[in-house]
Amino acid sequence: MVTGKGGVGKSSVAAALALHAARTGRRVLVCEVNAQERIAPLLGARPSGARIRELEPRLHTVNVVPQEAMREYGLKILKFQTIYEAVFENRMIRHFLRIVPGFAELVMLGKILHEARSMEGGRPRWDLVVMDAPATGHAIQLLRVPQALLDAFPPGPLRQDAEWMRALLLDPARTGIVLVTLPEELPVNETIDLDAEIRSVLGMPRAALVVNAMPPSTFDRAEAAALAGFAEGAPPLGPAARAGALAADRRARAEHALARVREAVPLPVAVLPLLCPARWDRGAVVRLAESLSTEGRAWLD
């Protein structure tokens, strides 16, 4: 489950993670959660919609939306299409289900976790399910739904589903949260808070920390200091020196943020480079996947 502050490249990292896994021979499903689809377009394909679609060998995507997830959940319970239509397509029942706290989130999360444990031909259907989770607080709300329902509902089918979902979420052999951040002060602050909330509220296993868009190290400290002596010079030297000084300062700030988040969030870390392609497309995701395969070797496999 990949999450982080909005704008840190969470979806790009999820796509790169899935692409790396598929290229190493694993069957992968990437799930977005009721979102404007980004994963399939990032990988150069049209949006998948609410049905699982294969983008390329071993790599599939789906956008999990409440209506379709509720339909699958209703058919699972009631078994027959005609009964489902009589019950779940009833206007008053649909209205009731929409106002049941957490029910829509439960069926969407249940759809993803069902795929994580589904079987095909006597073996798991997927070697890896990647959930491109909502950002920070919304991810916490989604992932705590099973426990909230366990606290609120009496024994019955809904509670049984919440029980197995909660057990799967807490299993470190099968589930892990990947936190994504930028090497900047505000995203790092939010990542530290998010990690603490995951540990205190969810109790879920965390797998890794991905620090995305690390600026390159162009100058060492002595060179960066020397640039100041040329900053007021005539063009082209002066403007070039000022640009170099800005780049050096940005790298120094990024290194400080990286050191801080490493210390505060004791997880395996993958540091991905800042990429500046003309278009953020499949080529950029491929480059991220290549960096991830090196940086994340300690935890990816």
matplotlib code that plots the C-alpha trace (Angstrom):
import matplotlib.pyplot as plt

x = [0.0, 1.6, 0.7, 2.1, 1.3, -0.5, 2.0, 5.0, 4.8, 2.9, 1.2, 4.4, 6.1, 3.2, 3.5, 7.3, 6.9, 4.4, 6.5, 9.6, 7.7, 6.2, 9.6, 11.0, 8.4, 5.6, 1.9, 0.9, -2.3, -2.4, -5.5, -6.5, -9.2, -12.2, -9.7, -9.2, -7.0, -3.3, -1.5, -2.6, -2.0, 1.4, 2.2, 1.0, -2.4, -6.0, -7.7, -8.8, -12.1, -13.8, -12.9, -9.4, -7.5, -4.1, -1.8, 1.1, 2.3, 1.9, 0.8, -2.9, -4.7, -8.2, -9.9, -12.0, -15.2, -18.0, -20.8, -19.0, -17.4, -20.8, -22.2, -19.5, -20.0, -23.8, -23.4, -21.0, -23.5, -26.7, -25.2, -27.8, -28.1, -31.8, -31.8, -29.0, -31.0, -34.1, -32.2, -29.1, -30.7, -33.7, -33.6, -34.3, -31.7, -29.1, -29.8, -29.5, -26.2, -24.8, -25.4, -24.0, -20.7, -17.7, -19.7, -18.6, -14.9, -15.3, -16.5, -13.8, -11.1, -12.6, -12.4, -8.7, -8.0, -10.1, -7.8, -4.8, -6.0, -7.7, -6.6, -6.4, -5.4, -4.4, -2.1, -2.4, -3.8, -1.4, 2.2, 1.8, -1.1, -0.1, -2.7, -2.2, -3.8, -5.3, -3.1, -2.2, -5.3, -7.7, -5.5, -5.7, -9.5, -9.8, -7.4, -9.0, -12.5, -12.3, -11.4, -14.1, -16.7, -15.5, -16.0, -19.5, -21.2, -22.6, -21.7, -22.8, -21.5, -20.3, -18.4, -16.9, -15.6, -14.1, -12.4, -10.5, -9.7, -8.3, -6.2, -4.8, -3.9, -2.0, 0.0, 3.6, 4.2, 1.5, 1.0, 3.2, 2.8, 5.3, 5.6, 6.5, 7.9, 10.0, 13.2, 11.6, 10.5, 6.7, 6.4, 9.0, 7.0, 3.8, 5.5, 6.9, 3.4, 1.8, 4.3, 3.5, -0.3, 0.1, 1.9, -0.4, -3.8, -3.6, -0.8, -0.1, 3.3, 5.3, 7.5, 9.7, 10.3, 10.7, 12.3, 11.3, 12.9, 16.3, 18.1, 21.5, 24.8, 26.5, 29.0, 30.8, 30.9, 34.1, 32.8, 29.5, 31.3, 33.5, 30.5, 29.6, 32.7, 31.4, 27.8, 28.0, 30.1, 29.0, 27.1, 27.4, 29.6, 27.5, 24.1, 25.6, 27.3, 24.0, 22.1, 24.9, 24.6, 20.8, 21.3, 23.9, 21.6, 18.7, 20.8, 22.0, 18.4, 17.4, 20.2, 19.1, 15.5, 16.7, 18.8, 15.9, 13.3, 15.8, 16.3, 12.6, 11.3, 13.5, 12.6, 14.5, 14.9, 15.0, 16.1, 14.9, 16.4, 14.8, 13.7, 12.9, 11.6, 9.8, 6.7, 5.9, 5.1, 6.0, 9.7, 9.9, 8.2, 10.7, 13.5, 12.0, 11.5, 15.2, 16.3, 13.9, 15.3, 18.7, 17.7, 15.0, 16.8, 16.9, 13.1, 11.5, 12.1]
y = [0.0, 3.2, 6.5, 9.9, 13.6, 14.8, 15.8, 13.7, 11.3, 8.6, 7.3, 7.4, 5.3, 2.8, 2.5, 2.1, -0.5, -2.5, -2.3, -3.5, -6.5, -7.4, -7.2, -9.7, -12.2, -11.6, -11.3, -7.8, -6.0, -2.2, -0.9, 2.7, 3.8, 5.7, 8.0, 9.8, 7.1, 7.8, 4.4, 3.1, 6.5, 6.8, 3.4, 4.5, 2.8, 3.9, 4.0, 0.5, 1.5, -0.7, -4.0, -5.5, -5.1, -6.3, -3.5, -5.7, -9.2, -9.8, -6.3, -5.4, -2.4, -1.5, 1.5, 0.3, 2.4, 2.1, 1.1, -1.8, -2.9, -2.9, -4.9, -7.6, -7.6, -8.0, -10.9, -12.6, -12.5, -13.2, -15.5, -14.8, -11.8, -11.6, -11.5, -8.9, -6.7, -7.0, -6.1, -3.9, -2.1, -1.1, 2.7, 2.8, 0.1, 1.9, 5.1, 3.2, 1.6, 5.0, 6.4, 3.4, 4.8, 3.2, 0.8, 2.2, 2.2, -1.4, -2.8, -0.9, -2.1, -5.5, -5.7, -5.0, -7.4, -10.1, -9.9, -10.1, -13.5, -14.8, -18.1, -19.3, -22.7, -23.8, -20.9, -17.2, -15.2, -12.4, -12.4, -8.7, -6.4, -2.7, -0.3, 3.3, 4.5, 7.9, 10.6, 10.7, 11.3, 9.8, 6.6, 6.4, 6.7, 4.0, 1.5, 1.9, 1.0, -2.7, -2.0, 0.7, -1.8, -4.5, -2.0, -1.0, -4.1, -7.2, -10.7, -11.3, -11.3, -7.7, -8.3, -11.5, -9.6, -6.9, -9.6, -11.3, -7.9, -6.6, -9.8, -9.4, -5.8, -6.7, -9.6, -8.4, -11.4, -10.3, -6.5, -3.5, 0.3, 2.2, 5.8, 8.3, 11.8, 14.5, 15.7, 18.9, 20.2, 20.1, 16.7, 15.3, 16.7, 15.1, 11.8, 11.7, 12.4, 9.8, 7.2, 7.9, 7.7, 4.4, 2.9, 4.3, 4.2, 1.4, -0.9, -1.9, -3.1, -0.5, -1.8, 1.0, 4.8, 6.2, 9.6, 10.8, 13.5, 13.9, 16.8, 15.9, 16.6, 18.9, 20.7, 19.8, 22.2, 23.9, 24.4, 25.7, 28.3, 29.4, 30.1, 33.1, 34.9, 34.8, 35.5, 39.3, 38.8, 39.7, 37.2, 34.4, 33.7, 35.6, 34.1, 30.7, 31.0, 32.2, 29.2, 26.9, 28.3, 27.8, 24.2, 23.6, 25.2, 23.0, 19.9, 20.9, 21.4, 18.1, 16.3, 17.9, 16.8, 13.3, 12.9, 14.1, 11.7, 8.8, 9.4, 9.8, 7.0, 3.9, 2.0, 0.7, 3.7, 4.1, 7.5, 8.2, 10.9, 14.1, 13.6, 16.5, 14.9, 16.9, 14.7, 12.7, 9.4, 5.7, 6.6, 8.5, 5.6, 3.2, 5.3, 5.4, 1.6, 1.2, 3.4, 1.6, -1.8, -0.6, 1.5, -0.8, -4.1, -4.5, -4.7, -5.1, -8.9]
z = [0.0, -1.2, 0.4, 1.2, 1.1, -2.1, -4.8, -3.7, -6.7, -4.9, -8.0, -10.0, -7.3, -7.2, -11.0, -10.9, -8.1, -10.2, -13.3, -11.5, -10.1, -13.4, -15.1, -12.5, -13.5, -10.9, -11.7, -10.5, -9.9, -9.3, -7.6, -7.5, -5.1, -6.6, -8.3, -11.6, -13.0, -13.3, -13.3, -16.7, -18.4, -16.7, -18.3, -21.7, -21.7, -21.6, -18.2, -17.1, -15.4, -12.7, -14.3, -14.1, -17.4, -18.5, -19.6, -20.6, -19.7, -16.0, -15.2, -14.6, -13.3, -11.9, -10.5, -7.5, -7.3, -4.7, -7.0, -8.7, -5.4, -3.8, -6.7, -6.3, -2.5, -2.9, -5.4, -3.0, -0.2, -2.1, -4.8, -7.4, -9.8, -9.6, -5.8, -5.8, -8.2, -6.0, -2.9, -3.7, -6.6, -4.4, -4.1, -0.4, 0.4, -1.8, 0.2, 3.5, 2.5, 1.4, 4.9, 6.8, 8.2, 6.5, 4.3, 0.9, 2.2, 3.5, 0.1, -1.8, 0.6, 0.6, -3.2, -3.0, -0.1, -1.8, -4.8, -2.5, -1.3, -4.5, -6.0, -9.6, -10.8, -7.3, -6.7, -5.7, -8.7, -7.9, -6.7, -5.7, -5.3, -5.2, -3.7, -4.8, -1.6, -0.9, 0.5, 4.2, 6.3, 3.8, 3.7, 7.5, 7.4, 4.7, 6.4, 9.9, 8.6, 9.4, 13.0, 13.3, 12.0, 14.5, 17.3, 16.1, 14.5, 16.1, 14.8, 11.2, 7.6, 7.8, 11.0, 9.6, 6.6, 8.8, 10.8, 8.0, 6.4, 9.6, 10.1, 6.6, 7.1, 10.3, 8.8, 8.2, 5.9, 3.5, 3.9, 4.1, 3.8, 1.6, 2.6, -0.1, 0.5, -1.1, 0.5, 1.6, 5.0, 4.7, 3.1, 5.6, 8.5, 7.2, 6.6, 10.2, 11.5, 9.2, 10.3, 13.9, 13.2, 11.3, 14.3, 16.9, 15.2, 12.6, 14.0, 10.5, 9.2, 7.3, 4.6, 3.4, 2.9, -0.6, -0.9, -4.3, -6.5, -4.8, -6.6, -8.1, -6.3, -8.8, -6.5, -3.4, -0.5, -1.5, -5.1, -3.8, -1.6, -4.5, -6.6, -4.4, -5.6, -9.2, -8.5, -9.3, -12.5, -16.0, -18.1, -18.7, -15.6, -13.1, -13.9, -14.2, -10.8, -9.2, -10.8, -9.5, -6.0, -6.0, -7.1, -4.4, -1.8, -2.9, -2.7, 0.8, 2.0, 0.5, 2.3, 5.6, 5.0, 4.0, 7.1, 9.3, 7.9, 8.0, 11.7, 12.5, 10.3, 10.9, 7.7, 4.7, 2.4, -1.4, -2.7, -6.2, -8.4, -9.5, -13.1, -15.4, -18.6, -21.3, -20.6, -17.5, -19.2, -19.4, -20.0, -16.7, -14.9, -16.4, -15.1, -11.7, -11.8, -12.7, -9.8, -7.5, -8.5, -7.2, -4.3, -3.0, -3.3, 0.5, 0.7, -2.7, -2.9]

ax = plt.figure().add_subplot(projection="3d")
ax.plot(x, y, z, "-o")
ax.set_aspect("equal")
plt.show()
